[in-house]
């Protein structure tokens, strides 16, 4: 259900936001609503319990495996595929 909301903002911000909204073919109301939804979702994500992420996934994030600076992933993939399809 939609409801009206009155905001008091800097005039320049409003004008620039209107231009941005028009360029992206959205209403200013939609932009503000989406922004508020985003910050609410981010806050929910921050409050999630730590145990939702498995220790295996955490171990991947730590970066235990080092990759050489000159590593060529395209060449490595090419080698892998040529070996696979011999």
Secondary structure, DSSP 8 states (H G I E B T S, - for coil): ----------HHHHHHHHHHHHHTT--HHHHHHHHHHHHHHHHHHHHS-GGGS-HHHHHHHHT-S---TT--HHHHHHHHHHHHT-
